[in-house]
């Protein structure tokens, strides 16, 4: 069972042990279901083929937001295609990728730096990747941040759910917007494509599986959310979200929830991945997201506090938006006991990377950012580095929100270094093993950080 920050216990995490990091014994491919065809199907992508253990595995064409600014046509004309390949295995496997429609001159396999790394080789346009453990792997071609391939390797699913279950087997479904009764399980099985969204206001609900939840029938919609979650004791596990509602997983007032091994692709501009809003005791782990705007942003609008939030073991790309992870401007209550750890941010071009944007009234305390790697940060391809971009920014200029006991431990930025800043209500801000382009930072001036009267700022 999963023990949260206050000792409470909720739904189980992935398999016991460090299976998301340690070398696994050789395994077999499971659940290889061919992509559904027909009306409302998601297209297969002709730029890649993938074989695992000699079996062809579907590669879907998925659009993601382009690195850039602005909101043209809700982002519909500001998208780029990538390849998506999901698969389950019982252990490590060898994956063979063949690339079409361009000559491969170089490649890289990107994954979280925490744990055993994959080995790989290339012969012409064929790339062989030895996948050592469950996780998210990005195959980059010719140094481009566009047109890459996702290899998402998951552990075997748990046994089929029982009780009040809504099952989507292999095929295409258009259920629309569905409100779940208490203790309902939605099972989106491998090979299922579900065009719809879910409202989860009641306790004990689960959405799980290896299928795809998408909104491609209405890609310009800006008024709904994929998962609107206000219930308690929820679990979201294993599925992939494709399309890009403005808020993919929004959690107004939610509590005691687990988001595990969910993959999010948001093509719309202004698309947030996961927002705990007035939420508490939420664990987010083993997730991947490529979205335009905020990745994980805490909000406390309505005057209710947001607390005991754990985000760990995850990989993200934030293409252009306001912040990567932190606290948003929609305030009213206190924010506390928040941990981000073992986060790999690849090609993030958010205007603010680690950021709190606060009104005057809330108190923010006991935040930990630990083992955070930001790789490939640079200005937007269209407009360059925005002058408002910040690396670490606690509070807005002129704000009056107390920030107490913030620790940044083993945080590393590789790429262009934007300025950073604190404000005068910050007290107890600790930088431990803070690195920029491989160099340890030990003073404000070494990384262009403005203290602005903050108290008890330390380096170690």
C-alpha positions in Angstrom: 0.0 0.0 0.0 1.1 3.6 -0.5 1.9 5.6 2.6 1.3 9.3 2.2 3.0 12.2 4.0 0.7 12.0 7.0 0.9 8.3 7.4 -2.4 7.6 5.6 -2.6 4.6 3.3 -4.2 4.5 -0.2 -4.0 2.6 -3.4 -1.0 0.4 -4.2 2.0 1.8 -6.2 3.8 0.0 -9.0 5.4 -3.4 -8.2 7.4 -3.6 -5.0 11.1 -2.6 -5.2 13.0 -0.3 -7.5 11.6 -1.9 -10.7 11.4 1.6 -12.3 15.1 2.0 -12.0 17.0 -1.4 -11.5 18.1 -3.7 -14.3 15.3 -6.3 -14.9 15.9 -9.9 -16.2 15.0 -10.5 -19.8 11.2 -10.5 -20.3 8.4 -11.1 -22.8 6.1 -8.7 -24.6 2.6 -8.7 -23.3 -0.8 -7.5 -24.4 0.3 -6.6 -28.0 -3.1 -5.5 -29.4 -3.2 -4.0 -32.9 -4.5 -0.5 -33.3 -8.2 -0.2 -34.0 -9.2 1.1 -37.5 -12.2 2.8 -38.9 -14.1 6.0 -38.1 -12.5 8.1 -35.4 -9.3 6.0 -35.2 -6.0 7.5 -34.3 -3.7 7.3 -37.3 -0.6 5.2 -37.3 2.7 7.0 -37.9 4.6 6.1 -41.1 7.8 7.7 -39.9 8.6 4.8 -37.5 8.2 1.1 -37.2 8.9 -0.7 -33.9 9.5 -4.4 -33.3 9.8 -6.1 -29.9 10.8 -9.7 -29.7 10.1 -10.0 -33.4 6.6 -8.6 -33.1 5.4 -5.4 -34.7 4.0 -3.0 -32.2 1.6 -0.1 -33.2 3.1 3.4 -33.5 0.4 6.1 -33.2 0.7 9.5 -34.7 0.2 12.1 -31.9 0.3 15.8 -32.2 2.1 17.9 -29.5 2.3 21.6 -29.1 5.2 23.2 -30.9 7.9 25.1 -28.9 6.7 28.7 -29.4 4.5 31.4 -27.9 1.0 32.6 -28.6 -2.4 31.0 -28.9 -3.1 30.8 -32.6 -6.3 28.9 -33.3 -6.2 27.4 -29.9 -3.0 25.8 -30.9 -4.4 23.8 -33.8 -2.0 25.3 -36.2 0.9 25.2 -33.8 1.4 21.5 -33.5 4.0 18.9 -34.5 3.7 15.1 -34.9 5.5 12.5 -32.9 5.3 8.8 -32.6 3.7 7.0 -29.6 4.4 3.3 -28.8 3.1 1.8 -25.6 3.9 -1.8 -24.5 3.9 -4.0 -21.5 6.6 -6.5 -20.7 7.6 -8.9 -17.9 11.2 -7.6 -17.9 13.9 -6.0 -20.1 13.5 -6.3 -23.8 15.3 -5.3 -27.1 13.4 -2.8 -29.2 14.2 -2.3 -32.9 13.2 1.1 -34.4 13.3 1.8 -38.1 13.1 5.4 -39.2 11.5 6.5 -42.5 11.2 9.8 -44.5 14.7 11.1 -43.5 18.2 9.9 -43.3 19.4 9.3 -39.8 22.8 10.9 -39.1 22.6 10.9 -35.4 20.2 9.8 -32.6 19.9 9.9 -28.8 17.8 7.9 -26.3 16.5 10.2 -23.5 15.2 8.9 -20.2 15.3 9.8 -16.6 18.9 9.9 -15.3 18.0 8.2 -12.0 18.7 4.5 -12.5 20.1 2.0 -15.0 20.5 3.6 -18.5 19.6 1.9 -21.8 22.2 0.9 -24.3 21.6 1.3 -28.0 23.2 1.1 -31.4 22.5 2.3 -35.0 22.9 0.7 -38.4 21.8 3.1 -41.1 18.2 4.1 -40.3 17.7 1.2 -37.8 18.2 1.8 -34.1 18.3 -0.9 -31.5 17.5 0.0 -27.9 18.1 -2.4 -25.0 15.3 -1.3 -22.6 16.5 -2.3 -19.1 13.5 -1.5 -17.0 10.0 -0.1 -17.0 10.0 3.6 -17.9 9.7 6.3 -20.5 12.2 6.5 -23.4 12.4 9.2 -26.0 14.3 8.4 -29.3 15.5 11.7 -30.7 16.6 11.8 -34.4 19.3 14.1 -35.8 19.2 16.4 -32.8 15.7 17.7 -33.5 13.2 18.5 -30.8 10.4 17.7 -33.3 9.3 14.4 -34.7 10.6 12.1 -32.0 9.5 8.6 -30.9 8.1 7.7 -27.4 8.8 4.1 -26.2 6.7 3.7 -23.0 7.4 0.4 -21.3 5.0 -0.6 -18.5 4.8 -3.6 -16.0 2.1 -6.2 -16.4 -1.4 -5.0 -15.5 -3.0 -6.2 -12.3 -5.9 -8.6 -12.4 -9.1 -7.6 -14.1 -11.1 -5.3 -11.9 -14.3 -6.4 -10.2 -17.4 -4.7 -8.8 -18.9 -1.7 -10.6 -16.8 -1.7 -13.8 -17.1 0.2 -17.1 -15.0 -1.7 -19.6 -13.7 -0.4 -22.9 -12.1 -3.3 -24.8 -10.2 -3.0 -28.0 -12.0 -0.7 -30.4 -13.2 2.9 -30.7 -15.8 4.5 -28.4 -17.5 7.9 -28.2 -19.1 8.1 -24.7 -18.9 11.8 -24.4 -18.7 13.3 -20.9 -19.3 10.7 -18.2 -19.9 11.4 -14.5 -18.8 8.4 -12.3 -20.8 7.1 -9.4 -18.9 6.2 -6.2 -16.6 3.2 -6.3 -16.7 2.9 -10.1 -13.8 1.5 -12.0 -13.2 2.5 -15.7 -11.0 0.0 -17.5 -9.6 1.3 -20.7 -7.9 -1.8 -22.1 -5.0 -2.0 -24.5 -6.3 -1.4 -28.0 -9.1 0.9 -26.8 -9.5 4.5 -28.0 -12.1 6.4 -26.0 -13.2 9.8 -27.3 -14.5 11.3 -24.1 -13.9 12.7 -20.6 -14.8 11.9 -17.0 -16.1 13.9 -14.1 -15.1 12.2 -10.8 -17.0 13.9 -7.9 -17.4 10.8 -5.8 -15.3 8.6 -3.6 -13.3 5.5 -4.5 -13.2 5.8 -8.3 -10.5 4.2 -10.5 -9.6 4.8 -14.1 -6.9 2.4 -15.3 -5.7 0.4 -18.3 -3.3 0.6 -21.2 -5.6 2.2 -23.8 -6.0 5.8 -25.0 -8.4 8.5 -23.7 -8.6 11.4 -26.2 -10.6 14.5 -27.4 -9.6 14.4 -31.1 -13.2 14.8 -32.2 -13.1 18.3 -30.9 -9.5 19.5 -30.8 -10.4 23.2 -30.5 -12.6 22.8 -27.4 -11.6 25.1 -24.6 -14.3 24.7 -22.0 -13.9 21.2 -20.7 -11.3 19.0 -18.9 -10.3 15.4 -19.5 -10.6 14.4 -15.9 -12.4 16.8 -13.5 -11.6 15.2 -10.1 -13.1 16.4 -6.8 -13.6 13.0 -5.1 -11.5 11.3 -2.5 -9.6 8.0 -2.7 -9.2 8.0 -6.5 -6.6 6.1 -8.6 -5.6 6.9 -12.2 -3.1 4.3 -13.6 -1.5 3.3 -16.9 -3.6 5.0 -19.6 -2.6 7.6 -22.2 -4.3 11.0 -22.7 -4.1 12.5 -26.2 -5.5 15.7 -27.5 -5.2 18.6 -25.1 -8.0 20.0 -23.1 -7.0 23.2 -21.3 -6.7 21.2 -18.1 -6.0 17.5 -18.5 -6.3 16.4 -14.9 -7.8 19.0 -12.7 -8.3 18.3 -9.0 -10.5 20.9 -7.3 -10.9 19.8 -3.7 -9.7 16.2 -4.4 -8.0 14.2 -1.7 -6.1 11.0 -1.1 -5.4 10.3 -4.8 -2.8 8.4 -6.8 -1.9 9.3 -10.4 0.6 6.6 -11.5 2.1 5.8 -14.9 -0.2 8.1 -16.8 1.0 9.6 -20.1 -0.3 13.0 -21.3 0.0 14.7 -24.7 -1.5 18.2 -24.9 -1.6 19.8 -28.3 -3.5 22.9 -27.3 -1.9 26.1 -26.3 -2.5 26.9 -22.6 -2.9 23.3 -21.7 -2.0 22.3 -18.1 -1.1 18.7 -17.4 -2.0 18.2 -13.7 -3.3 20.9 -11.3 -4.0 19.9 -7.6 -6.5 22.8 -6.8 -7.5 23.0 -3.1 -6.3 19.4 -3.0 -4.5 17.4 -0.4 -2.7 14.1 0.0 -2.1 13.6 -3.7 0.7 11.4 -5.1 1.8 11.8 -8.7 4.4 9.3 -9.9 5.9 7.6 -12.9 4.1 10.0 -15.2 5.1 11.5 -18.6 3.7 14.7 -20.0 4.3 16.8 -23.1 2.1 19.8 -22.8 2.2 23.5 -23.7 1.6 25.2 -20.4 2.0 24.3 -16.7 3.1 20.8 -15.9 2.1 20.5 -12.2 0.8 23.6 -10.6 -0.8 23.8 -7.1 -3.6 26.2 -6.6 -5.7 27.1 -3.6 -8.5 29.3 -5.1 -11.5 29.7 -2.9 -9.6 30.2 0.4 -9.0 26.5 1.1 -5.5 25.2 1.7 -3.6 22.8 -0.6 -1.1 20.5 1.1 0.7 17.2 1.3 1.4 16.9 -2.4 4.1 14.4 -3.6 5.3 14.4 -7.2 8.1 11.9 -8.0 9.9 9.7 -10.5 8.5 11.5 -13.6 9.5 12.9 -16.9 8.1 16.1 -18.5 8.3 18.5 -21.4 6.7 21.9 -21.0 6.9 23.4 -24.5 6.2 27.2 -24.0 3.9 28.0 -21.1 4.1 29.9 -17.8 5.7 27.5 -15.4 7.0 23.9 -15.2 6.2 23.2 -11.6 5.2 25.3 -8.6 2.3 27.3 -7.3 -0.2 29.4 -9.3 -1.7 32.8 -8.9 -5.2 31.5 -8.0 -4.7 31.8 -4.2 -6.6 32.1 -1.0 -5.3 29.6 1.5 -2.0 28.1 2.7 0.2 25.8 0.6 2.5 23.5 2.5 4.2 20.0 2.7 5.0 19.8 -1.0 7.7 17.6 -2.5 9.0 17.3 -6.1 11.7 14.6 -6.4 13.4 12.7 -9.1 12.0 14.8 -11.9 13.5 14.8 -15.4 12.5 17.9 -17.5 13.6 17.5 -21.1 13.5 20.4 -23.6 11.5 22.6 -21.2 11.0 26.2 -22.4 8.6 27.3 -19.7 8.9 31.0 -18.8 9.3 30.0 -15.1 10.9 26.6 -14.3 10.6 26.3 -10.5 8.1 29.0 -9.5 5.6 30.3 -7.0 3.2 33.0 -8.2 1.3 34.2 -5.2 -1.2 36.8 -4.1 -0.7 38.6 -0.8 -2.6 36.3 1.6 -1.4 32.7 1.6 1.5 31.3 3.5 3.8 28.9 1.7 6.0 26.6 3.8 7.9 23.3 3.7 8.6 22.9 0.0 11.3 20.4 -1.3 12.7 20.2 -4.8 15.1 17.2 -4.8 16.9 15.5 -7.6 15.6 17.7 -10.4 17.3 17.6 -13.8 16.5 20.2 -16.4 18.1 19.3 -19.7 18.2 21.3 -22.9 16.6 24.6 -21.7 16.8 27.3 -24.3 14.7 30.1 -25.7 11.7 29.5 -27.8 12.5 28.5 -31.4 10.2 31.3 -32.7 11.0 34.2 -30.4 14.1 33.5 -28.4 14.4 33.7 -24.6 11.5 35.7 -23.2 12.7 38.5 -20.9 10.4 37.4 -18.2 11.8 33.9 -18.1 13.1 32.8 -14.7 14.9 29.6 -13.4 13.9 29.8 -9.7 11.4 32.5 -8.8 9.7 32.6 -5.4 6.9 35.1 -5.3 6.2 38.0 -7.6 8.0 41.3 -7.5 6.2 43.3 -4.8 4.3 40.4 -3.4 3.7 39.9 0.3 3.3 36.1 0.7 5.5 34.5 3.4 7.7 31.7 2.0 9.3 29.6 4.7 11.6 26.6 4.6 12.2 26.0 0.9 14.9 23.5 0.0 16.4 23.0 -3.4 18.6 19.8 -3.2 20.6 18.4 -6.2 18.9 20.6 -8.8 20.7 20.8 -12.1 20.0 23.1 -15.1 21.7 22.4 -18.4 21.2 25.0 -21.1 20.6 28.7 -21.2 20.5 30.2 -17.6 17.8 32.8 -17.1 17.8 35.1 -14.0 16.3 33.9 -10.7 14.8 35.8 -7.8 13.3 35.8 -4.3 11.2 38.4 -2.6 11.3 40.1 0.8 9.0 37.7 2.6 11.2 34.6 1.9 12.8 33.2 5.0 14.8 30.0 5.1 15.7 29.3 1.5 18.3 26.6 1.1 20.3 25.6 -2.0 22.2 22.3 -1.6 24.2 21.0 -4.6 22.7 23.5 -7.1 24.4 23.1 -10.5 24.2 25.1 -13.7 25.9 23.5 -16.7 28.0 21.3 -14.5 29.2 24.1 -12.2 28.1 24.2 -8.5 26.5 27.5 -7.5 27.7 28.9 -4.1 26.6 32.6 -4.3 23.8 34.7 -5.6 26.0 36.4 -8.2 27.2 33.1 -9.7 23.8 32.4 -11.2 22.2 35.8 -11.4 19.9 35.4 -8.4 18.3 38.5 -6.8 17.7 38.1 -3.1 15.6 41.3 -2.7 15.7 41.2 1.1 15.0 37.5 1.7 16.4 36.2 5.0 18.4 33.1 5.9 19.4 32.1 2.4 22.1 29.4 2.4 24.3 27.4 0.1 25.9 24.0 0.6 
